């Protein structure tokens, strides 16, 4: 499951999508909109994606993960549109026979996603705004 | 001598879309043009794009591409800005 959506995100559908009979662990990540960024008060965030390329790049990340760890399934969904503080912007779930692989792969997936997947966020603060894109997002 | 033209599709996202004002453009270029030539042409049309240059990556047909990439008719090009100037950036 690799997707870009304008619908609210939750982890449960991803967890259910990645679970296999061989899985002993499912590791998850949920990125949420924080109230402050670089000392500025956030009003809301607006996400934009190059959808077709983003999904291709997500697929590339799943290939990288499979080259590094023994995992069962990987799901990544990123939200687009306007998000309020506390809403989830990105959800990831990785299943594996063992927890170490699941946890390592999940951490790798979000780092790579922020580095190279063409998704941008416009931070709209109380006193201005700025677009932030791949390679320059702050970590959640 | 006849100069043949090719037409490429330019997808615009985030700050680029706000500068250009639309989410995609179709641009005609002489056959054999490189990505860099397309970039120069767009810079001429939209001078505000020049402010973004230092940090922008480019894609051709949904893969990151270098400016010396030769374009073909029907190619899909996008600017991938890591950070760009907003209202008061």
Backbone of each chain as ProteinMPNN parsed JSONL, in Angstrom:
{"seq_chain_A": "XXXXXXXXXXXXXXXXXXXXXXXXXXXXXXXXXXXXXXXXXXXXXXXXXXXXXXXXXXXXXXXXXXXXXXXXXXXXXXXXXXXXXXXXXXXXXXXXXXXXXXXXXXXXXXXXXXXXXXXXXXXXXXXXXXXXXXXXXXXX", "coords_chain_A": {"N_chain_A": [[0.853, -1.194, 0.0], [0.913, 1.945, -1.14], [0.499, 5.325, -1.145], [-0.95, 8.55, -1.922], [-2.995, 10.822, -0.391], [-6.019, 12.771, 0.11], [-7.461, 12.377, 2.279], [-8.184, 11.895, 5.829], [-5.638, 10.445, 7.888], [-4.983, 7.254, 9.404], [-3.369, 4.814, 11.459], [-4.319, 2.214, 11.62], [-5.527, 0.958, 9.224], [-3.207, 0.616, 7.698], [-1.618, -1.022, 9.279], [-3.192, -3.326, 9.281], [-3.013, -3.903, 6.585], [-0.368, -4.682, 6.215], [0.168, -6.884, 7.805], [1.197, -10.24, 7.997], [1.058, -13.849, 7.975], [3.546, -14.688, 8.613], [4.562, -12.62, 10.086], [6.087, -11.27, 12.971], [6.175, -8.866, 14.105], [4.963, -5.506, 13.882], [6.0, -2.422, 12.952], [5.37, 1.029, 13.368], [4.969, 4.398, 12.086], [3.883, 7.677, 12.676], [3.517, 10.787, 11.423], [2.88, 13.987, 12.672], [1.227, 17.199, 12.651], [2.855, 19.842, 14.101], [2.675, 22.321, 16.691], [4.549, 24.377, 16.803], [7.2, 25.528, 14.734], [10.571, 25.802, 14.124], [10.616, 27.831, 16.044], [8.421, 29.356, 15.389], [4.963, 30.161, 15.378], [2.62, 27.915, 14.245], [-0.064, 28.165, 11.983], [-1.464, 26.599, 10.112], [-0.718, 23.743, 7.992], [0.019, 23.198, 4.534], [-0.008, 20.672, 2.257], [1.55, 19.565, -0.749], [1.905, 17.432, -3.548], [3.87, 15.713, -6.009], [2.287, 13.546, -7.371], [2.44, 11.136, -9.017], [5.203, 10.739, -9.357], [5.971, 10.68, -6.699], [4.835, 8.31, -5.739], [6.233, 6.461, -7.272], [8.82, 6.927, -6.238], [8.414, 6.186, -3.598], [8.012, 3.473, -3.991], [10.569, 2.817, -4.818], [11.894, 3.181, -2.371], [10.824, 1.09, -0.89], [11.99, -1.016, -2.257], [14.687, -0.555, -1.651], [14.61, -1.03, 1.11], [13.955, -3.748, 1.171], [16.298, -4.744, 0.183], [17.946, -4.452, 2.326], [16.882, -5.389, 4.761], [15.121, -8.189, 6.172], [11.925, -8.129, 5.577], [8.303, -8.279, 5.79], [6.019, -6.799, 4.668], [5.425, -3.441, 3.432], [3.936, -0.367, 4.08], [3.052, 2.88, 3.02], [1.653, 6.011, 3.398], [0.904, 9.267, 2.38], [-0.439, 12.349, 3.31], [-2.162, 14.978, 1.559], [-3.051, 18.466, 0.995], [-4.795, 20.801, 3.156], [-3.723, 20.863, 6.487], [-4.458, 20.745, 9.929], [-3.112, 21.644, 13.177], [-1.952, 18.837, 14.968], [-3.072, 16.972, 13.262], [-2.486, 14.039, 11.217], [0.197, 13.724, 8.951], [1.716, 11.874, 7.599], [1.854, 8.333, 7.335], [3.269, 5.252, 8.23], [3.824, 1.769, 7.982], [5.512, -1.188, 8.809], [5.934, -4.593, 8.444], [7.493, -7.496, 9.802], [9.275, -10.597, 10.319], [10.68, -10.321, 12.707], [11.206, -7.963, 15.433], [13.399, -6.133, 15.352], [14.166, -5.771, 12.668], [11.768, -4.753, 11.657], [11.511, -2.318, 13.076], [13.899, -0.955, 12.364], [13.607, -0.761, 9.59], [11.313, 0.791, 9.399], [12.119, 3.245, 10.494], [14.076, 3.904, 8.63], [12.482, 4.165, 6.362], [10.924, 6.535, 6.808], [12.935, 8.46, 6.993], [14.127, 8.347, 4.42], [11.922, 8.947, 2.859], [11.48, 11.641, 3.484], [13.815, 12.679, 2.472], [13.827, 12.261, -0.337], [11.342, 12.058, -1.664], [9.045, 13.653, -3.752], [7.335, 15.763, -2.202], [5.798, 18.546, -0.809], [5.6, 20.964, 1.846], [3.705, 23.716, 2.845], [4.402, 25.936, 5.225], [2.342, 27.718, 7.168], [2.478, 30.414, 9.081], [1.691, 32.462, 11.956], [2.84, 34.813, 11.248], [3.711, 34.808, 8.554], [4.797, 32.792, 5.679], [6.094, 29.749, 4.184], [7.362, 27.532, 1.67], [8.408, 24.201, 2.06], [10.497, 21.557, 1.082], [11.529, 18.278, -0.309], [14.348, 16.875, 1.318], [14.767, 18.977, 2.971], [12.963, 19.087, 4.987], [12.113, 19.412, 8.41], [12.707, 17.028, 10.971], [10.053, 15.12, 12.314]], "CA_chain_A": [[0.0, 0.0, 0.0], [1.671, 3.19, -1.265], [-0.545, 6.224, -1.634], [-1.046, 9.97, -1.577], [-4.442, 10.962, -0.204], [-6.473, 13.996, 0.767], [-8.307, 11.934, 3.399], [-7.51, 11.754, 7.131], [-4.83, 9.23, 8.013], [-4.832, 6.549, 10.674], [-2.421, 3.705, 11.301], [-4.943, 0.893, 11.631], [-5.614, 0.303, 7.906], [-1.863, 0.242, 7.24], [-1.209, -2.186, 10.086], [-3.922, -4.489, 8.758], [-2.561, -4.205, 5.225], [0.985, -5.262, 6.158], [0.286, -8.102, 8.622], [1.236, -11.539, 7.322], [1.148, -14.935, 8.973], [4.964, -14.789, 8.982], [4.991, -11.422, 10.817], [6.129, -11.284, 14.422], [6.184, -7.476, 14.556], [4.607, -4.424, 12.957], [6.463, -1.126, 13.457], [4.623, 2.097, 12.696], [5.349, 5.798, 12.292], [2.85, 8.643, 12.329], [3.995, 12.174, 11.5], [1.74, 14.872, 12.951], [1.504, 18.638, 12.542], [3.249, 20.382, 15.401], [2.209, 23.696, 16.893], [5.626, 25.338, 16.569], [8.29, 25.054, 13.901], [11.671, 26.768, 14.175], [10.271, 28.946, 16.92], [7.289, 30.149, 14.912], [3.653, 29.603, 15.674], [1.983, 27.419, 13.021], [-1.536, 28.257, 11.868], [-1.804, 25.309, 9.496], [0.212, 23.337, 6.935], [-0.629, 22.775, 3.293], [0.888, 19.744, 1.567], [1.369, 19.381, -2.191], [2.738, 16.301, -3.97], [3.958, 15.265, -7.409], [1.729, 12.253, -6.973], [2.929, 9.976, -9.779], [6.614, 10.521, -9.043], [6.07, 10.35, -5.272], [4.542, 6.887, -5.557], [7.403, 5.745, -7.828], [9.941, 7.047, -5.295], [8.064, 5.337, -2.446], [8.279, 2.087, -4.402], [12.024, 2.695, -4.764], [12.284, 3.031, -0.96], [10.494, -0.289, -0.458], [13.028, -1.886, -2.843], [15.901, -0.371, -0.838], [14.394, -1.708, 2.402], [14.034, -5.206, 0.966], [17.702, -5.074, -0.016], [18.693, -4.282, 3.576], [16.324, -6.154, 5.886], [14.085, -9.165, 5.859], [10.616, -7.635, 6.023], [7.174, -8.9, 5.081], [5.285, -5.821, 3.845], [5.669, -2.041, 3.768], [2.864, 0.536, 3.647], [3.349, 4.3, 3.247], [0.62, 6.898, 2.858], [1.135, 10.662, 2.729], [-1.621, 13.188, 3.118], [-1.993, 16.293, 0.926], [-4.103, 19.428, 1.313], [-4.578, 21.636, 4.356], [-3.747, 20.1, 7.735], [-4.442, 21.527, 11.173], [-2.231, 21.138, 14.238], [-2.393, 17.557, 15.541], [-3.468, 16.006, 12.233], [-1.388, 13.209, 10.715], [0.59, 14.024, 7.569], [2.3, 10.69, 6.966], [1.733, 7.101, 8.125], [4.091, 4.156, 7.7], [3.808, 0.517, 8.752], [6.386, -2.232, 8.258], [5.855, -5.868, 9.161], [8.664, -8.35, 9.628], [9.256, -11.716, 11.26], [11.268, -9.925, 13.99], [11.014, -6.539, 15.707], [14.536, -5.279, 14.998], [14.063, -5.454, 11.24], [10.587, -3.899, 11.465], [11.814, -0.985, 13.612], [14.954, -0.334, 11.554], [13.06, -0.46, 8.265], [10.335, 1.872, 9.551], [12.909, 4.475, 10.671], [14.705, 4.17, 7.333], [11.438, 4.583, 5.413], [10.537, 7.945, 6.976], [14.099, 9.295, 6.646], [14.271, 8.389, 2.955], [10.757, 9.64, 2.304], [11.697, 13.083, 3.622], [14.956, 13.066, 1.65], [13.766, 12.161, -1.797], [10.018, 11.949, -2.274], [8.617, 15.028, -4.07], [6.171, 16.252, -1.456], [6.157, 19.837, -0.212], [4.628, 21.527, 2.774], [3.744, 25.155, 3.053], [4.176, 26.273, 6.623], [1.676, 29.015, 7.285], [2.627, 30.849, 10.462], [0.91, 33.654, 12.274], [3.507, 36.005, 10.694], [4.316, 34.592, 7.237], [4.648, 31.433, 5.153], [7.21, 29.266, 3.385], [7.28, 26.158, 1.184], [9.54, 23.358, 2.423], [10.384, 20.353, 0.245], [12.382, 17.122, -0.039], [15.717, 17.142, 1.724], [14.885, 20.1, 3.891], [11.948, 19.031, 6.042], [12.56, 19.071, 9.763], [12.162, 15.745, 11.423], [8.924, 15.236, 13.245]], "C_chain_A": [[0.89, 1.246, 0.0], [0.694, 4.203, -1.84], [-0.316, 7.666, -1.179], [-2.546, 10.23, -1.478], [-4.792, 12.32, 0.38], [-7.4, 13.665, 1.942], [-7.484, 11.833, 4.686], [-6.786, 10.422, 7.219], [-5.009, 8.592, 9.378], [-3.994, 5.312, 10.418], [-3.115, 2.358, 11.081], [-5.057, 0.233, 10.249], [-4.254, -0.142, 7.382], [-1.377, -0.999, 7.977], [-1.897, -3.446, 9.547], [-3.429, -4.899, 7.379], [-1.208, -4.917, 5.204], [1.118, -6.585, 6.92], [0.236, -9.357, 7.766], [1.329, -12.627, 8.383], [2.588, -15.119, 9.444], [5.423, -13.645, 9.89], [4.969, -11.643, 12.322], [6.084, -9.88, 14.985], [5.661, -6.563, 13.455], [5.081, -3.125, 13.614], [5.746, -0.036, 12.679], [5.234, 3.46, 12.99], [4.18, 6.668, 11.869], [3.444, 10.035, 12.507], [2.79, 13.082, 11.703], [2.17, 16.339, 12.905], [1.697, 19.22, 13.942], [2.89, 21.868, 15.461], [3.277, 24.738, 16.552], [6.654, 24.739, 15.632], [9.332, 26.157, 13.83], [11.277, 28.033, 14.936], [9.086, 29.782, 16.469], [5.99, 29.393, 15.138], [2.952, 29.194, 14.369], [0.474, 27.647, 13.082], [-2.068, 26.978, 11.247], [-0.717, 24.969, 8.491], [-0.591, 22.947, 5.709], [0.374, 21.908, 2.538], [0.519, 19.628, 0.091], [2.311, 18.255, -2.616], [2.742, 16.173, -5.483], [3.592, 13.783, -7.317], [2.385, 11.064, -7.683], [4.391, 9.671, -9.434], [6.785, 10.111, -7.582], [5.83, 8.857, -5.055], [5.669, 6.029, -6.139], [8.576, 5.758, -6.85], [9.673, 6.227, -4.036], [8.346, 3.87, -2.776], [9.783, 1.83, -4.37], [12.518, 2.486, -3.336], [11.966, 1.609, -0.473], [11.513, -1.279, -1.036], [14.321, -1.794, -2.038], [15.777, -1.135, 0.477], [14.552, -3.218, 2.242], [15.467, -5.666, 0.688], [18.506, -5.066, 1.279], [18.198, -5.188, 4.7], [15.324, -7.18, 5.368], [12.767, -8.658, 6.442], [9.522, -8.332, 5.238], [6.514, -7.905, 4.126], [5.584, -4.406, 4.344], [4.484, -1.222, 3.245], [3.262, 1.966, 3.988], [2.235, 5.125, 2.614], [0.923, 8.322, 3.327], [-0.113, 11.464, 2.418], [-1.24, 14.447, 2.346], [-3.183, 17.178, 1.289], [-3.789, 20.162, 2.601], [-4.739, 20.813, 5.625], [-3.655, 21.031, 8.936], [-3.464, 20.891, 12.168], [-2.819, 19.852, 14.821], [-2.818, 16.537, 14.507], [-2.252, 15.273, 11.687], [-1.098, 13.54, 9.258], [1.137, 12.802, 6.852], [2.187, 9.495, 7.91], [2.52, 5.999, 7.426], [3.904, 2.938, 8.593], [4.692, -0.494, 8.035], [6.219, -3.488, 9.104], [7.088, -6.694, 8.832], [8.541, -9.53, 10.585], [9.736, -11.293, 12.655], [11.271, -8.409, 14.16], [12.162, -5.656, 15.24], [14.47, -4.834, 13.539], [12.9, -4.485, 10.994], [10.891, -2.463, 11.909], [12.847, -0.256, 12.746], [14.399, 0.097, 10.201], [12.082, 0.706, 8.323], [11.066, 3.218, 9.695], [13.554, 4.881, 9.35], [13.673, 4.737, 6.351], [11.09, 6.061, 5.581], [11.713, 8.866, 6.653], [14.238, 9.448, 5.136], [13.106, 9.142, 2.313], [10.99, 11.158, 2.357], [12.853, 13.577, 2.757], [14.607, 13.194, 0.172], [12.388, 12.035, -2.436], [9.467, 13.359, -2.515], [7.262, 15.407, -3.464], [6.63, 17.528, -0.752], [5.137, 20.212, 0.839], [4.819, 23.023, 2.84], [3.428, 25.375, 4.519], [3.534, 27.65, 6.644], [1.68, 29.382, 8.758], [1.7, 32.03, 10.726], [1.515, 34.888, 11.612], [4.212, 35.743, 9.365], [4.106, 33.164, 6.776], [5.86, 31.061, 4.329], [6.945, 27.834, 2.938], [8.556, 25.411, 1.563], [9.381, 22.035, 1.674], [11.373, 19.279, 0.593], [13.797, 17.551, 0.35], [15.832, 18.241, 2.764], [13.814, 20.104, 4.984], [12.626, 18.785, 7.383], [12.003, 17.708, 10.127], [11.035, 15.986, 12.411], [9.376, 14.907, 14.653]], "O_chain_A": [[1.535, 1.564, 0.999], [0.12, 3.975, -2.904], [0.395, 7.947, -0.214], [-3.29, 9.888, -2.396], [-3.977, 12.946, 1.058], [-8.035, 14.547, 2.519], [-6.26, 11.704, 4.648], [-7.249, 9.407, 6.699], [-5.167, 9.284, 10.384], [-3.921, 4.822, 9.291], [-2.563, 1.47, 10.432], [-4.718, -0.942, 10.11], [-4.154, -1.16, 6.697], [-0.8, -1.907, 7.379], [-1.266, -4.49, 9.381], [-3.421, -6.082, 7.036], [-0.927, -5.675, 4.276], [2.076, -7.327, 6.705], [-0.647, -9.519, 6.923], [1.641, -12.356, 9.543], [2.831, -15.64, 10.533], [6.538, -13.68, 10.411], [3.987, -12.131, 12.882], [5.969, -9.7, 16.198], [5.877, -6.803, 12.267], [4.622, -2.77, 14.699], [5.538, -0.161, 11.473], [5.918, 3.654, 13.995], [3.559, 6.43, 10.833], [3.828, 10.416, 13.613], [1.793, 12.964, 10.991], [3.342, 16.661, 13.1], [0.843, 19.108, 14.821], [2.814, 22.56, 14.446], [2.966, 25.831, 16.079], [6.952, 23.548, 15.729], [9.017, 27.305, 13.514], [11.573, 29.151, 14.514], [8.772, 30.8, 17.086], [5.937, 28.164, 15.093], [2.722, 30.031, 13.496], [-0.176, 27.363, 14.089], [-2.99, 26.351, 11.768], [0.118, 25.815, 8.171], [-1.71, 22.443, 5.805], [1.474, 22.357, 2.217], [-0.657, 19.596, -0.272], [3.414, 18.146, -2.081], [1.755, 16.48, -6.152], [4.449, 12.906, -7.203], [2.828, 10.111, -7.041], [4.772, 8.516, -9.244], [7.644, 9.29, -7.262], [6.539, 8.216, -4.28], [6.021, 4.995, -5.571], [9.243, 4.742, -6.652], [10.594, 5.639, -3.468], [8.856, 3.123, -1.941], [10.226, 0.762, -3.949], [13.446, 1.711, -3.105], [12.747, 1.008, 0.264], [11.861, -2.264, -0.384], [14.971, -2.804, -1.77], [16.717, -1.804, 0.907], [15.192, -3.88, 3.059], [15.813, -6.824, 0.925], [19.612, -5.605, 1.332], [18.991, -5.694, 5.494], [14.767, -7.047, 4.278], [12.531, -8.749, 7.647], [9.763, -8.899, 4.173], [6.457, -8.141, 2.919], [5.942, -4.197, 5.503], [4.083, -1.376, 2.091], [3.742, 2.245, 5.087], [1.916, 4.956, 1.437], [1.167, 8.559, 4.51], [-0.755, 11.272, 1.385], [-0.114, 14.93, 2.466], [-4.188, 16.705, 1.818], [-2.655, 20.145, 3.078], [-5.756, 20.148, 5.822], [-2.871, 21.98, 8.947], [-3.05, 19.743, 12.005], [-4.009, 19.778, 15.126], [-2.921, 15.351, 14.823], [-1.139, 15.799, 11.688], [-2.008, 13.628, 8.434], [1.035, 12.702, 5.629], [2.393, 9.618, 9.117], [2.45, 5.834, 6.209], [3.835, 3.062, 9.816], [4.631, -0.637, 6.814], [6.347, -3.447, 10.328], [7.649, -6.604, 7.739], [7.784, -9.469, 11.554], [9.27, -11.826, 13.662], [11.33, -7.662, 13.184], [11.928, -4.539, 14.778], [14.691, -3.665, 13.224], [13.024, -3.528, 10.23], [10.567, -1.509, 11.202], [12.681, 0.923, 12.436], [14.692, 1.194, 9.725], [12.027, 1.518, 7.4], [10.668, 4.21, 9.085], [13.574, 6.06, 8.996], [13.962, 5.673, 5.606], [10.972, 6.774, 4.585], [11.511, 9.945, 6.096], [14.443, 10.553, 4.635], [13.288, 9.879, 1.345], [10.724, 11.867, 1.386], [12.883, 14.739, 2.354], [15.046, 14.133, -0.493], [12.295, 11.915, -3.658], [9.425, 14.172, -1.591], [6.219, 15.374, -4.118], [7.715, 17.575, -0.173], [3.967, 19.84, 0.753], [5.941, 23.528, 2.885], [2.341, 25.048, 4.996], [4.125, 28.628, 6.187], [0.995, 28.766, 9.575], [1.02, 32.522, 9.827], [0.829, 35.892, 11.422], [5.216, 36.392, 9.072], [3.346, 32.409, 7.383], [6.576, 31.931, 3.831], [6.393, 27.024, 3.684], [9.657, 25.937, 1.403], [8.293, 21.461, 1.627], [11.999, 19.326, 1.652], [14.359, 18.48, -0.23], [16.888, 18.413, 3.373], [13.765, 21.018, 5.807], [13.6, 18.037, 7.469], [10.949, 17.299, 9.637], [11.062, 16.915, 13.218], [8.573, 14.947, 15.585]]}, "seq_chain_B": "XXXXXXXXXXXXXXXXXXXXXXXXXXXXXXXXXXXXXXXXXXXXXXXXXXXXXXXXXXXXXXXXXXXXXXXXXXXXXXXXXXXXXXXXX", "coords_chain_B": {"N_chain_B": [[16.647, 26.347, -43.789], [14.849, 23.996, -41.953], [13.681, 24.215, -38.676], [12.958, 21.842, -36.415], [10.403, 21.479, -33.981], [9.841, 20.533, -30.588], [7.44, 19.474, -28.137], [7.075, 19.84, -24.701], [5.83, 18.794, -21.483], [5.397, 20.641, -18.589], [5.299, 20.181, -15.241], [4.028, 21.792, -12.381], [4.658, 22.536, -9.018], [3.931, 23.336, -5.585], [5.824, 26.098, -4.475], [6.611, 26.748, -7.064], [4.304, 26.422, -8.585], [2.798, 28.474, -7.527], [4.23, 30.701, -8.416], [4.176, 30.448, -11.222], [1.5, 30.211, -11.688], [-0.167, 28.273, -12.701], [-0.859, 24.689, -12.775], [0.288, 23.135, -14.698], [2.287, 23.44, -17.697], [2.614, 23.716, -21.241], [5.367, 23.567, -23.276], [7.118, 24.729, -26.122], [10.057, 23.775, -27.814], [13.191, 23.947, -29.639], [14.101, 21.002, -31.423], [16.331, 18.706, -29.881], [16.985, 20.233, -27.727], [18.205, 20.906, -24.393], [17.494, 20.133, -20.927], [18.455, 22.297, -19.455], [18.207, 24.377, -21.3], [15.463, 24.605, -21.458], [14.963, 25.424, -18.853], [16.213, 27.96, -18.837], [14.575, 29.244, -20.664], [12.139, 29.276, -19.281], [12.869, 30.769, -17.087], [13.18, 33.229, -18.303], [10.546, 33.765, -18.934], [9.297, 33.696, -16.483], [10.575, 35.487, -14.276], [10.762, 35.379, -11.479], [11.31, 32.773, -10.861], [14.028, 32.505, -10.956], [15.066, 33.193, -8.527], [14.891, 30.9, -7.11], [16.736, 29.148, -8.055], [19.274, 28.065, -7.031], [18.686, 25.942, -5.288], [17.054, 24.153, -6.566], [15.977, 20.995, -7.791], [15.571, 18.836, -10.668], [13.194, 16.953, -12.586], [12.814, 14.507, -15.129], [10.443, 12.806, -16.866], [9.593, 11.687, -14.457], [11.841, 10.946, -13.034], [14.705, 11.965, -11.197], [16.805, 14.317, -12.8], [19.707, 15.523, -14.612], [20.756, 18.872, -15.566], [21.877, 18.773, -18.144], [20.47, 16.896, -19.54], [18.991, 15.674, -22.498], [16.049, 16.677, -24.106], [12.969, 15.157, -25.216], [10.16, 15.116, -27.454], [7.022, 15.233, -25.811], [8.018, 14.648, -23.321], [7.865, 14.72, -19.727], [8.403, 17.194, -17.492], [9.58, 18.402, -14.347], [10.062, 20.884, -11.802], [11.791, 20.568, -8.806], [11.726, 21.962, -5.996], [13.654, 22.248, -3.041], [13.559, 24.138, -0.951], [11.87, 27.195, -0.823], [11.319, 30.632, -1.465], [8.847, 32.059, 0.444], [6.18, 34.226, 1.381], [7.574, 35.901, 3.229], [10.076, 34.801, 3.427]], "CA_chain_B": [[16.683, 25.134, -42.969], [13.676, 23.887, -41.068], [13.982, 23.817, -37.307], [11.832, 21.086, -35.864], [10.106, 21.832, -32.589], [9.226, 19.5, -29.749], [6.599, 20.049, -27.084], [7.194, 19.12, -23.427], [4.872, 19.16, -20.445], [6.089, 21.05, -17.355], [4.407, 20.109, -14.064], [4.42, 22.821, -11.411], [4.19, 22.22, -7.672], [4.325, 24.149, -4.43], [6.176, 27.493, -4.778], [6.676, 26.919, -8.514], [2.925, 26.596, -9.047], [2.344, 29.811, -7.125], [4.905, 31.688, -9.268], [3.737, 30.284, -12.61], [0.064, 30.47, -11.669], [-0.919, 27.095, -13.175], [-0.222, 23.454, -12.32], [1.131, 22.598, -15.772], [2.517, 24.269, -18.886], [3.184, 23.009, -22.389], [6.388, 24.475, -23.809], [7.753, 24.289, -27.377], [11.505, 24.003, -27.866], [13.811, 23.317, -30.805], [14.534, 19.615, -31.25], [17.704, 18.604, -29.399], [17.188, 21.11, -26.565], [18.449, 20.256, -23.107], [16.717, 20.605, -19.784], [18.953, 23.633, -19.106], [17.619, 25.359, -22.221], [14.073, 24.798, -21.017], [15.014, 26.202, -17.613], [16.49, 29.35, -19.215], [13.379, 29.786, -21.309], [11.132, 29.538, -18.244], [13.372, 31.883, -16.284], [12.861, 34.444, -19.039], [9.106, 33.991, -18.865], [8.909, 33.87, -15.073], [11.835, 35.87, -13.621], [10.774, 35.01, -10.055], [11.866, 31.417, -10.72], [15.485, 32.589, -10.817], [15.393, 33.295, -7.103], [14.858, 29.547, -6.538], [17.626, 28.262, -8.81], [20.338, 27.373, -6.306], [18.271, 24.77, -4.529], [16.051, 23.374, -7.291], [16.302, 19.796, -8.571], [14.664, 18.688, -11.797], [12.904, 15.58, -12.992], [12.314, 14.253, -16.477], [9.69, 11.556, -16.855], [9.425, 11.222, -13.068], [13.119, 10.575, -12.417], [15.597, 13.107, -11.062], [17.611, 14.426, -14.018], [20.665, 16.632, -14.594], [20.383, 19.908, -16.544], [22.329, 18.492, -19.516], [19.593, 15.881, -20.151], [18.373, 16.092, -23.758], [14.605, 16.464, -24.025], [12.27, 14.645, -26.4], [8.755, 15.5, -27.501], [6.176, 14.47, -24.902], [8.627, 14.471, -21.994], [7.238, 15.393, -18.593], [9.473, 17.816, -16.704], [9.131, 19.123, -13.151], [11.024, 21.525, -10.903], [11.62, 20.002, -7.465], [12.437, 22.875, -5.095], [13.694, 21.829, -1.641], [13.048, 25.237, -0.143], [11.683, 28.336, -1.697], [10.881, 31.835, -0.775], [7.422, 32.341, 0.601], [5.851, 35.643, 1.518], [8.602, 36.674, 3.926], [11.103, 33.82, 3.766]], "C_chain_B": [[15.479, 25.125, -42.027], [14.137, 23.481, -39.674], [12.758, 23.112, -36.729], [11.651, 21.417, -34.392], [9.552, 20.595, -31.862], [8.395, 20.202, -28.68], [6.763, 19.198, -25.823], [6.166, 19.656, -22.427], [5.652, 19.491, -19.173], [5.079, 21.051, -16.21], [4.931, 21.077, -13.004], [3.801, 22.527, -10.052], [4.633, 23.3, -6.695], [4.641, 25.586, -4.862], [6.2, 27.76, -6.273], [5.268, 27.181, -9.074], [2.419, 27.995, -8.703], [2.979, 30.906, -7.996], [4.323, 31.656, -10.683], [2.225, 30.531, -12.739], [-0.802, 29.338, -12.191], [-0.174, 25.828, -12.745], [0.523, 22.732, -13.446], [1.175, 23.545, -16.962], [2.933, 23.345, -20.017], [4.116, 23.987, -23.093], [6.974, 23.886, -25.085], [9.208, 24.711, -27.395], [12.04, 23.415, -29.158], [14.242, 21.889, -30.461], [16.001, 19.589, -30.797], [17.987, 19.472, -28.178], [17.454, 20.286, -25.307], [17.506, 20.829, -22.054], [17.143, 22.025, -19.405], [18.361, 24.701, -20.01], [16.158, 25.648, -21.88], [14.037, 25.677, -19.767], [15.249, 27.682, -17.932], [15.262, 30.019, -19.821], [12.324, 30.157, -20.262], [11.563, 30.68, -17.327], [13.066, 33.22, -16.957], [11.387, 34.808, -18.906], [8.643, 34.325, -17.447], [10.153, 34.212, -14.249], [11.907, 35.483, -12.141], [11.35, 33.609, -9.82], [13.376, 31.46, -10.474], [15.92, 32.642, -9.361], [15.49, 31.903, -6.471], [16.023, 28.692, -7.006], [18.584, 27.424, -7.981], [19.923, 26.048, -5.728], [17.349, 23.83, -5.307], [16.65, 22.13, -7.943], [15.27, 19.681, -9.685], [14.378, 17.219, -12.04], [12.466, 15.577, -14.445], [11.683, 12.865, -16.453], [9.767, 10.865, -15.493], [10.671, 10.62, -12.446], [13.954, 11.853, -12.292], [16.554, 13.13, -12.252], [18.551, 15.614, -13.924], [20.331, 17.611, -15.715], [20.863, 19.622, -17.976], [21.51, 17.383, -20.208], [18.936, 16.434, -21.416], [16.887, 15.734, -23.719], [14.049, 15.932, -25.342], [10.811, 15.091, -26.324], [7.939, 14.619, -26.566], [6.771, 14.235, -23.531], [7.848, 15.265, -20.941], [8.338, 15.892, -17.657], [8.86, 18.449, -15.46], [10.314, 19.752, -12.442], [10.733, 20.963, -9.519], [12.369, 20.911, -6.481], [12.467, 22.352, -3.661], [13.144, 22.912, -0.708], [12.873, 26.42, -1.063], [11.157, 29.487, -0.896], [9.376, 31.92, -0.714], [7.268, 33.827, 0.788], [6.981, 36.444, 2.184], [9.81, 35.806, 4.274], [12.488, 34.438, 3.865]], "O_chain_B": [[15.153, 26.131, -41.397], [14.891, 22.521, -39.513], [11.686, 23.698, -36.577], [12.62, 21.609, -33.657], [8.889, 19.744, -32.456], [8.621, 21.37, -28.363], [6.606, 17.978, -25.87], [5.708, 20.795, -22.515], [6.482, 18.695, -18.733], [4.123, 21.827, -16.214], [6.137, 21.161, -12.767], [2.597, 22.3, -9.934], [5.57, 24.059, -6.945], [3.83, 26.223, -5.534], [5.855, 28.855, -6.717], [5.077, 28.05, -9.926], [1.703, 28.62, -9.486], [2.341, 31.92, -8.28], [4.018, 32.696, -11.266], [1.747, 31.001, -13.772], [-2.029, 29.417, -12.137], [1.004, 25.887, -12.394], [1.303, 21.817, -13.181], [0.257, 24.328, -17.205], [3.54, 22.302, -19.776], [3.714, 25.091, -23.46], [7.292, 22.698, -25.139], [9.553, 25.839, -27.045], [11.441, 22.5, -29.723], [14.688, 21.614, -29.347], [16.815, 20.373, -31.285], [19.099, 19.456, -27.649], [17.002, 19.149, -25.17], [16.833, 21.84, -22.255], [16.301, 22.86, -19.073], [18.045, 25.8, -19.555], [15.686, 26.778, -21.997], [13.189, 26.561, -19.64], [14.58, 28.555, -17.378], [14.951, 31.177, -19.542], [11.697, 31.213, -20.344], [10.735, 31.456, -16.851], [12.741, 34.207, -16.297], [11.022, 35.977, -18.784], [7.729, 35.123, -17.243], [10.725, 33.338, -13.597], [12.999, 35.281, -11.608], [11.817, 33.295, -8.725], [13.934, 30.553, -9.855], [17.01, 32.189, -9.01], [16.102, 31.744, -5.415], [16.283, 27.633, -6.435], [18.702, 26.217, -8.192], [20.726, 25.116, -5.679], [16.907, 22.816, -4.767], [17.705, 22.201, -8.573], [14.23, 20.339, -9.655], [15.2, 16.352, -11.745], [11.833, 16.517, -14.925], [12.317, 11.883, -16.066], [9.972, 9.656, -15.387], [10.593, 9.881, -11.465], [13.916, 12.715, -13.17], [17.056, 12.085, -12.668], [18.251, 16.598, -13.248], [19.698, 17.234, -16.702], [20.308, 20.175, -18.926], [21.825, 16.985, -21.329], [18.388, 17.536, -21.403], [16.519, 14.621, -23.344], [14.571, 16.21, -26.421], [10.303, 15.404, -25.247], [8.133, 13.404, -26.525], [6.105, 13.679, -22.658], [7.264, 16.312, -21.218], [9.103, 15.102, -17.103], [7.747, 18.974, -15.512], [11.427, 19.226, -12.474], [9.577, 20.888, -9.102], [13.53, 20.649, -6.169], [11.413, 22.038, -3.108], [12.365, 22.629, 0.203], [13.661, 26.613, -1.989], [10.624, 29.328, 0.202], [8.708, 31.857, -1.746], [8.139, 34.602, 0.392], [7.301, 37.547, 1.74], [10.484, 36.036, 5.277], [13.459, 33.735, 4.144]]}, "name": "protein", "num_of_chains": 2, "seq": "XXXXXXXXXXXXXXXXXXXXXXXXXXXXXXXXXXXXXXXXXXXXXXXXXXXXXXXXXXXXXXXXXXXXXXXXXXXXXXXXXXXXXXXXXXXXXXXXXXXXXXXXXXXXXXXXXXXXXXXXXXXXXXXXXXXXXXXXXXXXXXXXXXXXXXXXXXXXXXXXXXXXXXXXXXXXXXXXXXXXXXXXXXXXXXXXXXXXXXXXXXXXXXXXXXXXXXXXXXXXXXXXXXXXX"}
